[in-house]
Amino acid sequence: MNTKLLLLSALGLSGWTGQASQPVNFILINLDDVGYGDFSFNGAYGYTTHHIDKMAAEGMRFTHFLAAQPISGASRAGLLTGCYPNRIGFSGAPGPGSDYGIHPDEMTLGELLKQKNYATAIYGKWHLGDTHPFMPLQNGFDEYYGLPYSNDMWPFHPQQGEIFNFPDLPTYEGNDIIGYNTDQSCFTTDYTLRTVEFIKKNKKKPFFIYLAHSMPHVPLAVSDKFKGKSEQGLFGDVMMELDWSVGEILKALRENGLEENTLVILTSDNGPWANYGNHAGSAGGLREAKATTFDGGNRIPCIMYWKGRITAGSTCNKLASHIDLFPTFAELSGATLPERKIDGVSLVPLLKGDKTANPRESFVYYFNKNDLEAVTDGNYKLVFPHRYVTYGAYAPGNDGMPGKLTNVDITKCELYDLRRDPGERYDILSQHPEVAVKLMKIADQMREELGDNLTRKKGSEQRPPGLTKDFQ
């Protein structure tokens, strides 16, 4: 074996635990409302995401990666704590002046890595409550710049005065509000430049950056350097700028000699907001979209890149989720998991390329306050009776205006073979009742722990969220 191969082999062995001579850095890029089909390597057209495509070609693509829930706030709560959001009492998308947020007793990714003296930063959207104790600097982050919740929660919402009555939208620097109703065309660039600067100033110590882009959640906005550049209108322009952002971050790692000890993850909080039409993304043929527990809402793109550790051009078809990043970061950094129970499992065996590993054997699709709407083992998915919002009854909206939605009731259990029918179109319950029985057992076990409002089952292991009234 030549010297280079020996070195790569040694790096591959030493880089997988917190005992490595050089600590692992983490950059977690979380896009907002990007669907399974929104990168050019996965079928998008009218624009090219060549930096993201290159990241996928040199890293690992996950094809069955699920959001913790198909809605922004709950999704992010799961991502940052390693828990099903309903385990920690978190649901929905808390808006301005919310009466709840992340409980101070829950450990976030920032607090996990603080055990190992990581420098930590979040640039972008928080959405775990906007009361002071719920904000980033009180929950493990050294730096914060961005929005406390979604960028449409402002006075210029197209349904302001009809459905909503939002106050001015604050932009935060740390714990301070530095402006209101900021021109959103600056955010993608601002978040990116701050990320690059944080990399440079912390290149000699371990760091964790949570880059939570505000886009392409509506209202869409793009800088002048990408305006009109795509063949897909404003949405395509926004995606091109997000692709530029990824390229700038990877370039910064190369220029600072950090590629070989930095794990970079790119994903989304949930699927596309389909009723916004040409201002929304694509679920890539999956059923429905954001705010539904069909896979158009939960299954999201995910790429993991780590030069010299993750095999270039690899694909992982195993079941994985947002909630698995927390224990993965813990194992790689050598940090200690919280004493409180979490739901995530470490994905390190998959990143190592272990084809026999299957760390996540099931996933339960909770939504709303505490509704268990489906369960999967990665191959089959059992859907329980529930009401959901469909995007297919009316034409979608256009140019920033939302389309009409309608409710649909599922009145009996349905079973889908996700290998042959990823679009969840053909109910095969009558053909495979034994599979439904197996999945029902998994669901019943989780109902014992976390409850289920749909079956009026109370769980024994739920924890409360932080309540705003307790901190006033």
Sequence and secondary structure as in RCSB ss.txt:
>XXXX:A:sequence
MNTKLLLLSALGLSGWTGQASQPVNFILINLDDVGYGDFSFNGAYGYTTHHIDKMAAEGMRFTHFLAAQPISGAS
RAGLLTGCYPNRIGFSGAPGPGSDYGIHPDEMTLGELLKQKNYATAIYGKWHLGDTHPFMPLQNGFDEYYGLPYS
NDMWPFHPQQGEIFNFPDLPTYEGNDIIGYNTDQSCFTTDYTLRTVEFIKKNKKKPFFIYLAHSMPHVPLAVSDK
FKGKSEQGLFGDVMMELDWSVGEILKALRENGLEENTLVILTSDNGPWANYGNHAGSAGGLREAKATTFDGGNRI
PCIMYWKGRITAGSTCNKLASHIDLFPTFAELSGATLPERKIDGVSLVPLLKGDKTANPRESFVYYFNKNDLEAV
TDGNYKLVFPHRYVTYGAYAPGNDGMPGKLTNVDITKCELYDLRRDPGERYDILSQHPEVAVKLMKIADQMREEL
GDNLTRKKGSEQRPPGLTKDFQ
>XXXX:A:secstr
  HHHHHHHHHHHHTTSTTSSS  EEEEEEESS  TT SGGGT  SS  HHHHHHHHTSEEEEEEE SSSSHHHH
HHHHHHSS GGGGT  S   TT SEE  TTS  HHHHHHTTT EEEEEEE  S  SGGGSGGGTT SEEEEESS 
TT STT TTBTTTB     EEEETTEEEEES  GGGHHHHHHHHHHHHHHHTTTS EEEEEE  TTSSS    TT
TTT SSSHHHHHHHHHHHHHHHHHHHHHHHTT GGGEEEEEEESSS  GGGGGGS   TT SS TTSSSHHHHEE
EEEEE TTTS TTEEE S EEGGGHHHHHHHHHT    SS       HHHHTT TT      EEEEETTTEEEEE
E SSEEEE SEEEEESSSS    TT     EEEEE S EEEETTT TT     TTT HHHHHHHHHHHHHHHHHH
 BGGGTB  SS    EEGGGG 
